Amino acid sequence: MPEASLIIRGGQVVDGSGTAPYEADIAIADGRIAAISRHITAPRGTPEIDARGHVVTPGFVDIHTHYDAQATWTSQILSSSLHGVTTALLGNCGVGFAPCRPESRDMLVKLMEGVEDLPEVVLTEGLPWNWESFPEYLNALESRPYDMDIATQVPHAALRVHVMGRRGFEREPATAEDRAAMARLAREGIAAGALGFSTSRAIAHRTLAGEPTPTLGAAEIELAEIAAALGGGWMQLISDFDDPAEEEWERLVRIARLCGRPMTFSLLQRESKPDFWRWLLERVSAANAEGLSITGQVMGRPVGLMFGFELSQHPFHTRSAFREIAHLPMPERAAALRDPARRARILAEPCDPALAARLTNYSRIYKLTTDYEPPPEASIAAQAAAQGRDQEDLCYDWMLEDDGRAILNRPLLNYAHGNLDAIRDMVTHPHTLMGLGDGGAHVGYICDASAPTHMLTHWVRDRARGARLPLEFAVKRLSADNAAALGLHDRGQLAVGRRADINVIDMERLGLERPVMRYDLPAGGKRLVQGATGYAATLVAGQIVHAHGQATGALPGRLIRGAQS
């Protein structure tokens, strides 16, 4: 064994393989795991982490993030790095910033602003644009160190706009020449180190002006020719499956058969079609029985919106009496909101009818707590009825708490039946992967990058409204399964020779902190950041990047280029 640079001593090792925990020491040398044994001796003075009473796991692999812009201007990949994530995949849902000609930058910025809630002024000031081709974008990312490893995908929307210009942005059909150029550039991106190709077929993905994502409704031949050219990596997509569903599914299966690459898609429970996810998983199982590799990406908690007077969305944000004060700094805004006349005006205005189901379904709006499985009696509607109060009046008061910084929770997906039983079935299905945290996106009203911590607290330790999950299963889902799906075979498990991407976790203290709004994006842009307690240490390539919730300043993370053996 090479001389150890660090010993993790006496922890309960949950190695990512799915086997039961066991007590052991772990020796680290040259950024990798050098030994795992009941007792490892090391020269006096070798640094140690006392892991007695703690769980030791592989670093988590987050396969669905949108740090494409953030990674060009900062080395801290927040909030993900606060939650045990040591590898993050960028470039999901077909949106990104490369390849991109200078004259097309505004189109990609407007698209990212609408689809992923990253304000245009933030992107305009923050993006250095020291690239044009996708390989040049990778070079730009490679020049910066990070507090985790990052990997990329080639985004379909950027390809379309790069090749077709305004025609691509406006969703005109691609010509044979267009398709050939996109296929060539996608293959170039994979060859340069991207781990896949991503696209969106979701109607909700629009610019703020309402323009659909350029890839919505892209012809099967366009996707097929790009997929066939990849030569490596996977295909990631999001679809509404409303084309109708059977036709859309068969279209995607034909593409998967043609290209022979793994395919993964976002799988969620909708309020309008609460059992449709079961229909999809039946077809996923059939496709895998045929020999294809198709997985659904699932989330371990509801996906929804956070409401608050400091946040981008809430039941009153479209009303003129609120918009008049929305620009004020938060202390002044809160003072204005407490004014009885202002309050009366806001409450008297109706909600935009097109947004009412999302913003004012008070039977589905709760106070945000660390329990993302709130019971029906905790809703605003139930609490207002119990107190004999108007629902909107109570909602207003709840959001005024904490000097106007209180946050409410509106689950939109994965909560159709008011519990997480459907999620448990999705998470335990053999052909799903844990993802959809969307770190780096929706920064004004969503903060789901904390999902790995929630997986361990709610599903392993705390759930009271249904069955829990074994710790070793949850860790495997967060680490080894995702790493293997991406072809990153050098991480995801604690084994000799693997990268020393490791978490040391105090399971008794593990918990979610309250999300807070920071104004630290370029141009003073705001973003929600959620921390955690209980991570005694997170290591990337053998270096401690976070200890007890604090960044150490170590930045051993780098861009990953291609699959890792």
Order of alpha helices (4+ residues) and beta strands (2+ residues): beta-beta-beta-beta-beta-beta-beta-alpha-alpha-alpha-beta-beta-alpha-alpha-alpha-beta-alpha-beta-alpha-beta-alpha-beta-beta-alpha-alpha-alpha-alpha-beta-alpha-alpha-beta-alpha-beta-alpha-alpha-alpha-beta-beta-beta-beta-beta-beta-beta-beta
